Amino acid sequence: MLSELKNSKLNNLHEWLSNNIAGYIALCEAGSTTAGDPWVEGRSDRDITIVLTDVNKKAEEKIRQHLGQAGFDDTYLFIMFAKEYFLATHSDQDISMKFRGQTLYGEDLVSKKEMPAQAFTDSVAQKGLKSMPRKLRTRLLNSGYWSEKHLRDKLYPEFKRLFMYLADSHYANTGKYPRRRVDVANAFESIELQKVANIVGSIDKATREDLIRAAELSISFLSSNGYV
């Protein structure tokens, strides 16, 4: 899997960083791609963290200029972190990096990243899950007149967040983190979530009725688990 995540542009970036940026340590990636979820053309992206011993304005400007000339496209999002900050847990992105991330090049920092506290992960999950029904209902309210494309655009990130928060919740309760969306559905033994995961994996082929059904199934699952 790691070899599939690497490509010539990223390898060239790693080499350039190694030779031109003092304190460069690693390129790390997290998200659906590293977890093994289906790549959705035109929607999926690659979130890659550049880790340095220290982030400073001079290095940031130099890297920004290089990225602008390195041939990357809209599917890439680069972030910069100092090593000390990267290794700690501050947010849901840190949880994702620990359990859904990989080190692409350089020092293997993902394996050294601290294990998120289950209490902290639970607080992230609970806050996120409690916000989901309202967001999904708002999209359903507008689903009758929005274009099919716009409805997909509005629902896709919410479905992704739903599975991320559920993975966090399962880890908080069991100490085990389900990486893929299908793994989340299996962990909760939910046919509803299985159906939603299938629609999310091929969302641009989903009809308006499919999208509405997926939102309704998500709300039904959340309701039966006390989040409505």
KETIDREN-23692 format. One line per 3 residues: number of its first residue (from 1); for each residue x, y, z of N, C-alpha, C. Coordinates in steps of 0.001 Angstrom, whole numbers, plus 500000, padded with zeros to 6 digits. Layout:
<pts>
NUM = X:Y:Z:X:Y:Z:X:Y:Z | ...
</pts>
This chain:
<pts>
1 = 500828:498793:500000:500000:500000:500000:500865:501261:500000 | 501950:501255:500784:502799:502430:500865:503391:502763:499508 | 503805:501735:498745:504384:501977:497429:503382:502625:496483
4 = 502094:502323:496661:501054:502913:495823:500857:504388:496141 | 501158:504791:497363:500973:506180:497767:502114:507076:497293 | 503240:506468:497009:504395:507237:496565:504330:507455:495051
7 = 504840:508592:494601:504950:508834:493172:506167:509719:492919 | 506465:509949:491658:507693:510671:491315:507670:512113:491825 | 506501:512754:491816:506425:514130:492291:506723:514214:493782
10 = 506163:513283:494548:506423:513277:495985:507865:512896:496285 | 508402:511952:495525:509803:511576:495709:510711:512766:495412 | 510410:513494:494335:511211:514671:493989:511088:515743:495064
13 = 509878:515889:495623:509701:516865:496698:510531:516477:497918 | 510498:515198:498265:511295:514715:499398:512781:515009:499178 | 513259:514736:497972:514671:514980:497673:514985:516471:497754
16 = 514087:517295:497229:514319:518737:497255:514328:519257:498688 | 513364:518814:499488:513314:519236:500884:514571:518812:501639 | 515020:517584:501370:516217:517069:502038:517440:517915:501727
19 = 517487:518430:500511:518676:519168:500057:518589:520674:500261 | 517372:521187:500482:517217:522637:500485:516617:523238:501747 | 515995:522410:502581:515337:522942:503779:515989:522355:505028
22 = 516668:523206:505769:517297:522756:507010:516219:522329:507998 | 516419:521169:508619:515458:520702:509605:514302:519908:509035 | 514336:519630:507722:513283:518788:507156:513404:517375:507717
25 = 512261:516757:508082:512279:515437:508711:511500:514394:507902 | 510274:514719:507484:509460:513677:506858:508269:514255:506103 | 507744:513421:505174:506451:513651:504543:505511:512571:505059
28 = 504388:512983:505638:503408:512034:506174:502040:512329:505561 | 501233:511287:505428:499916:511445:504819:498863:510716:505635 | 497662:511314:505701:496539:510673:506384:495275:510882:505571
31 = 494268:510051:505853:492985:510226:505190:492488:508978:504514 | 491479:509152:503671:490831:508029:503015:491804:507211:502180 | 492719:507896:501501:493653:507206:500618:494520:506217:501390
34 = 495083:506658:502503:495958:505785:503274:495179:504705:504007 | 493916:504992:504340:493106:504026:505083:492619:502878:504215 | 492555:503111:502896:492083:502062:502000:490651:502243:501530
37 = 490047:503417:501812:488715:503706:501282:488815:503958:499778 | 487716:503787:499048:487751:503999:497603:488148:505432:497247 | 488982:505560:496219:489339:506878:495683:488196:507345:494797
40 = 487645:508511:495097:486541:509066:494318:487109:510171:493439 | 487206:509896:492148:487825:510836:491213:487115:512177:491253 | 487914:513243:491380:487353:514583:491423:486913:515025:492805
43 = 486913:514097:493773:486496:514445:495136:487573:514110:496171 | 488152:512927:496048:489182:512533:497012:490416:513428:496835 | 491135:513622:497917:492375:514386:497840:493428:513742:498725
46 = 494614:514304:498669:495726:513776:499437:496224:514854:500384 | 496063:514599:501679:496488:515546:502711:497870:515136:503210 | 498871:515922:502853:500256:515556:503142:500895:516594:504056
49 = 501480:516107:505132:502120:516974:506112:503621:516973:505921 | 504179:518167:505818:505633:518352:505779:506074:518634:507210 | 506902:517762:507755:507330:517907:509155:508765:518416:509198
52 = 508961:519487:509969:510279:520104:510146:510616:520146:511633 | 511877:520336:511941:512227:520529:513347:511614:521821:513870 | 511499:522803:512977:510908:524085:513361:510314:524730:512120
55 = 509115:525264:512237:508471:525960:511122:508743:527453:511263 | 509360:528027:510248:509644:529455:510270:509260:530081:508940 | 509143:531373:508937:508648:532094:507767:509534:531888:506543
58 = 510832:531853:506735:511750:531696:505616:511561:530339:504950 | 511477:529275:505753:511283:527941:505198:509917:527829:504525 | 508910:528406:505164:507554:528347:504610:507488:529022:503235
61 = 508103:530172:503110:508097:530887:501840:508862:530110:500762 | 509974:529537:501120:510780:528766:500176:510018:527540:499684 | 509354:526867:500609:508571:525675:500235:507369:526078:499390
64 = 506709:527167:499742:505560:527635:498970:505945:527891:497519 | 507047:528544:497322:507500:528831:495959:507819:527551:495199 | 508445:526607:495874:508789:525353:495196:507538:524559:494830
67 = 506573:524486:495750:505344:523740:495466:504618:524319:494252 | 504698:525628:494084:504060:526270:492952:504681:525901:491622 | 505890:525358:491659:506604:525006:490433:506773:523495:490259
70 = 506270:522716:491204:506577:521280:491235:505552:520408:490514 | 504503:521003:489953:503560:520236:489143:502452:519530:489896 | 502214:519901:491150:501106:519303:491898:499785:519910:491429
73 = 498698:519129:491570:497392:519610:491120:496436:519769:492292 | 495151:519955:491973:494152:520258:492999:493902:519122:493984 | 494378:517927:493686:494126:516804:494585:495047:516817:495801
76 = 496026:517724:495824:496982:517760:496935:496706:518930:497867 | 496853:518656:499163:496832:519707:500179:498035:519480:501086 | 498944:520451:501113:500135:520343:501957:499971:521192:503215
79 = 500440:520638:504333:500417:521309:505634:501826:521218:506209 | 502227:522207:506987:503533:522190:507636:503371:522166:509145 | 504133:521289:509805:504125:521239:511261:505544:521052:511785
82 = 505797:521624:512945:507026:521311:513663:506872:519914:514274 | 507977:519189:514392:507946:517803:514863:507259:517677:516219 | 507618:518546:517156:507055:518455:518509:505539:518570:518476
85 = 505028:519493:517647:503586:519682:517541:502950:518489:516843 | 503597:517985:515805:503066:516856:515034:502902:515613:515901 | 503839:515354:516779:503812:514127:517569:502727:514123:518645
88 = 502275:515298:519053:501243:515395:520089:499855:515289:519470 | 498838:515160:520307:497451:515087:519851:496724:516362:520242 | 496285:517107:519224:495587:518369:519462:494156:518363:518927
91 = 493890:517541:517903:492613:517640:517201:492222:516302:516581 | 491049:516286:515919:490622:515062:515239:491553:514705:514089 | 492231:515705:513498:493207:515411:512451:494375:514600:512996
94 = 494745:514857:514249:495822:514079:514866:495394:512635:515089 | 494143:512444:515475:493628:511087:515662:493676:510337:514338 | 493228:511019:513275:493239:510410:511945:494654:510068:511510
97 = 495599:510965:511755:496979:510706:511347:497542:509489:512074 | 497224:509343:513347:497760:508215:514112:497229:506890:513586 | 495932:506835:513294:495319:505559:512938:495118:505353:511442
100 = 495095:506461:510675:494850:506343:509239:496016:506911:508425 | 497125:507181:509094:498240:507829:508423:499402:506900:508135 | 500295:507382:507283:501537:506675:506980:502645:507690:506730
103 = 503866:507304:507039:505023:508100:506667:505428:507703:505256 | 505429:508663:504348:505781:508382:502958:507285:508392:502748 | 507938:509419:503298:509391:509576:503147:509961:510155:504437
106 = 511206:509792:504726:511874:510342:505889:511653:509509:507136 | 511870:510130:508286:511745:509437:509575:510300:509018:509822 | 510101:507792:510275:508746:507274:510488:508146:507897:511752
109 = 507559:509074:511575:506995:509793:512713:505609:509304:513089 | 504864:508727:512140:503511:508268:512454:503556:507199:513542 | 504521:506292:513453:504629:505245:514469:505024:505814:515828
112 = 505663:506985:515829:506103:507610:517071:505080:508596:517629 | 504055:508874:516852:503031:509832:517290:502309:509276:518518 | 502000:510141:519480:501408:509666:520718:500029:509050:520475
115 = 499704:508056:521279:498401:507421:521197:497353:508375:521777 | 496323:508725:521018:495309:509661:521541:494622:509109:522777 | 494424:509959:523759:493696:509545:524956:492263:509214:524567
118 = 491740:508122:525112:490390:507705:524745:489345:508727:525200 | 489585:509382:526324:488634:510393:526807:488590:511581:525844 | 489750:512009:525374:489787:513114:524412:489105:512713:523109
121 = 489395:511506:522631:488797:511021:521386:487287:510932:521528 | 486821:510519:522686:485381:510428:522915:484736:511809:522866 | 485392:512803:523413:484821:514160:523391:484724:514680:521966
124 = 485726:514392:521153:485691:514786:519739:484537:514082:519033 | 484413:512779:519286:483372:511982:518628:481977:512446:519041 | 481774:512652:520329:480446:513026:520811:480007:514376:520255
127 = 480901:515332:520261:480575:516655:519724:480238:516565:518245 | 481048:515811:517507:480824:515686:516074:479537:514959:515749 | 479284:513849:516419:478094:513046:516125:476811:513782:516478
130 = 476837:514554:517546:475635:515293:517942:475295:516405:516955 | 476297:516845:516189:476054:517896:515192:475552:517333:513861 | 475697:516032:513655:475406:515451:512350:473931:515459:511958
133 = 472994:515074:512834:471586:515028:512408:471076:516361:511867 | 471405:517444:512536:470942:518756:512081:471515:519077:510700 | 472788:518804:510510:473415:519090:509221:472786:518253:508105
136 = 472541:516985:508390:471944:516117:507376:470501:516518:507082 | 469758:516887:508115:468373:517307:507910:468301:518601:507085 | 469249:519492:507299:469276:520726:506516:469479:520418:505039
139 = 470343:519471:504755:470570:519094:503362:469356:518391:502762 | 468685:517587:503569:467462:516947:503089:466367:517982:502820 | 466284:519001:503651:465279:520053:503480:465409:520717:502110
142 = 466645:520841:501652:466918:521521:500388:467075:520581:499200 | 466934:519275:499452:467236:518281:498423:466250:518277:497264 | 465060:518849:497456:464056:518816:496403:464329:519768:495257
145 = 465081:520839:495524:465333:521818:494460:466810:521980:494098 | 467720:521528:494989:469134:521544:494626:469369:520638:493430 | 470353:520968:492627:470748:520060:491556:471345:518809:492186
148 = 471321:517725:491441:471880:516471:491942:473351:516641:492294 | 474087:517359:491453:475509:517598:491705:475715:518375:492995 | 474903:519424:493199:475064:520236:494403:474730:519421:495649
151 = 473729:518560:495536:473367:517709:496667:474518:516762:497000 | 475146:516192:495982:476328:515348:496215:477428:516145:496907 | 477678:517350:496384:478751:518186:496934:478525:518507:498406
154 = 477268:518690:498785:476942:519050:500160:476936:517835:501094 | 476560:516678:500575:476455:515489:501426:477773:514740:501576 | 478584:514734:500537:479808:513925:500560:480692:514218:501774
157 = 481040:515478:502053:481893:515727:503233:481220:515370:504545 | 479886:515489:504602:479185:515141:505842:479222:513628:506074 | 479052:512858:505020:479153:511401:505153:480556:511003:505618
160 = 481576:511647:505047:482951:511343:505449:483172:511654:506926 | 482651:512796:507367:482795:513163:508780:482038:512186:509678 | 480883:511748:509234:480102:510792:510025:480929:509549:510339
163 = 481554:508974:509332:482339:507759:509548:483590:508034:510375 | 484166:509214:510219:485342:509563:511018:484966:509650:512502 | 483863:510328:512803:483443:510452:514202:483047:509096:514789
166 = 482425:508256:513968:482058:506924:514460:483298:506076:514732 | 484312:506209:513892:485569:505497:514147:486192:505974:515452 | 486153:507298:515675:486664:507855:516933:485890:507287:518126
169 = 484570:507235:517989:483726:506734:519079:484038:505272:519399 | 484229:504486:518352:484515:503066:518580:485860:502896:519284 | 486843:503682:518890:488141:503631:519562:488009:504051:521026
172 = 487245:505115:521266:487080:505602:522641:486478:504534:523542 | 485598:503705:522984:484904:502692:523786:485612:501348:523842 | 486428:501046:522831:487026:499704:522750:488543:499686:522684
175 = 489150:500818:522349:490592:500846:522150:491010:500365:520767 | 490027:500078:519910:490307:499616:518541:489740:500626:517553 | 490547:500987:516544:490147:502017:515592:489887:501395:514223
178 = 488640:501409:513738:488335:500896:512402:488768:501900:511335 | 489671:501493:510444:490287:502439:509504:489373:502814:508341 | 488789:501832:507690:487969:502099:506504:486505:502288:506894
181 = 485751:502936:505993:484331:503130:506279:483600:501798:506431 | 483954:500823:505598:483316:499508:505715:483674:498862:507052 | 484874:499134:507557:485271:498613:508870:484443:499248:509986
184 = 484114:500526:509816:483266:501209:510794:481883:500565:510817 | 481325:500337:509622:480003:499704:509539:480020:498330:510196 | 481074:497565:509961:481192:496237:510568:481358:496324:512074
187 = 482122:497314:512531:482347:497466:513974:481041:497740:514713 | 480145:498490:514066:478855:498805:514682:477769:497809:514284 | 478163:496800:513499:477233:495763:513043:475971:496394:512453
190 = 476168:497356:511559:475064:498141:511030:474894:497958:509525 | 473770:497409:509132:473430:497312:507715:473193:498699:507140 | 472640:499601:507948:472415:500980:507509:473735:501626:507099
193 = 474735:501496:507943:476030:502103:507631:476709:501427:506446 | 476498:500129:506282:477046:499436:505115:476496:500051:503833 | 475205:500305:503816:474574:500890:502626:475092:502302:502376
196 = 475242:503067:503448:475767:504424:503302:477201:504386:502776 | 478023:503488:503323:479415:503373:502883:479492:503044:501405 | 478620:502173:500926:478620:501804:499507:478276:503003:498627
199 = 477319:503808:499061:476932:504993:498289:478054:506026:498291 | 478698:506217:499435:479790:507189:499527:480942:506784:498610 | 481211:505484:498518:482327:505010:497708:482144:505219:496217
202 = 480898:505408:495791:480628:505664:494363:479598:506782:494250 | 479831:507852:494988:478810:508882:495161:478440:509582:493859 | 479365:509693:492924:479049:510398:491683:478194:509560:490735
205 = 477949:508314:491091:477025:507476:490344:475667:507386:491045 | 475587:507966:492230:474364:507891:493027:473297:508839:492484 | 472076:508383:492460:470954:509227:492062:470524:510108:493225
208 = 469645:511039:492942:469103:511881:494008:468436:511015:495083 | 467710:509994:494620:467026:509101:495556:468039:508345:496419 | 469165:507918:495824:470222:507235:496586:470776:508153:497667
211 = 471028:509391:497295:471613:510354:498223:470671:510652:499379 | 469403:510837:499055:468411:511086:500099:468297:509878:501023 | 468301:508698:500428:468209:507475:501226:469409:507334:502151
214 = 470602:507657:501659:471805:507558:502491:471732:508523:503667 | 471229:509732:503419:471090:510707:504503:470057:510230:505522 | 468952:509676:505028:467924:509169:505931:468425:507986:506754
217 = 469190:507098:506133:469756:505960:506855:470735:506427:507930 | 471511:507448:507603:472468:507993:508567:471751:508579:509771 | 470691:509335:509509:469916:509923:510601:469255:508833:511437
220 = 468754:507805:510766:468125:506693:511482:469127:506004:512403 | 470340:505781:511917:471363:505145:512752:471698:506043:513951 | 471898:507325:513692:472234:508252:514759:471114:508328:515797
223 = 469877:508307:515315:468727:508372:516216:468667:507143:517118 | 468881:505974:516515:468812:504735:517298:469958:504614:518293 | 470987:505438:518104:472127:505416:519035:472186:506654:519931
226 = 471059:507381:519977:470930:508464:520949:471529:509801:520557 | 471755:510035:519256:472360:511294:518839:471369:512272:518242 | 470082:511982:518345:469060:512896:517840:468189:513355:519009
</pts>
